[in-house]
């Protein structure tokens, strides 16, 4: 799983900006979201309660609203899937 997260971060850094630079805060948010997703599905099940806890944790940790967290989780899910393909 660590290799997958490292690949996700590296991919995020390379793709974040057209010139190859990245917004470190956005990369941190994306990596944290991806890690939380991976932990929540580590038992090969995802309960609605787990998803709610992940959303609340991201909102609290990064001061994001529900819409921003939903978008962040979608990006993290996509990036995580892309990193493993």
N, C-alpha and C positions, 0 to 999 in steps of 0.2 A: 504494500500500500504506500509506503514512503516513496518508492521509486515513481509511482503513479502521480503522487502529489508534486514531487520535484519536476517531473515532466510537464505537469500542468502549469506550474509557476514559470518554468523556462519558456513554454509556449506562450503564456500570457505576456511575459516580458518582451518576447520577440514580435508579437502581433499587436501589442497595446497601442502603439502610435506608428504613424506612417514612417517616421525616421528611425524606428527601432527602439526609441526610448519609451519608458513606461511610467505611468503614474503609480508610484509605489503604494499609495493608499488604496487605490483600486485593485492592485495586484494582491495586496494583503487581504482585502475583503473577499476577493474571488477565491484565494487559497483557503481562507478560513471557512468559507461556505462549502467549498468542495470537501474539505476535511470533515466537516460536520455531517455532510450528506453521506460520506463513506462510512463514518462511524454509525450513523443511524440505520444503515442497511447491512451492517456487518453480519447480522444474524439472518440475512436473506429475507427479511420481512421489514416492512415499513408501516408502522401504525400511525394513524392520524395524530395521536398524542405526541409521537416523536417529531413529526413534521412541525407541529405547533411549538414544541420546545426549541427546535432549531430556529424557527422564525423569531421567536421571542429573544433567544440568545443573540442573534445577529442584530436585532433592533436595539437591544440594550447595549451591546458591546460597541456598536458603530454609530448609534444615534440615528438610525434610518427609519423611515416610515414603512408601513406595510407594503405599499406599492414598490418601493425601492428594494425591499427584501425579496419580494416575489420575483422581481426582475433579476436580482443578484443570484437567487437560487436557480432560476432558469439558465442563466449564463454558466453558472458553476456546473450544473448537470450536463450541459452541452459540452463544456470544456473537458470535464472529467471523462465523458464518453469518447470524445475525440482523442484524448491523451492515451486511452487504452486500445485504440483501434490501429 
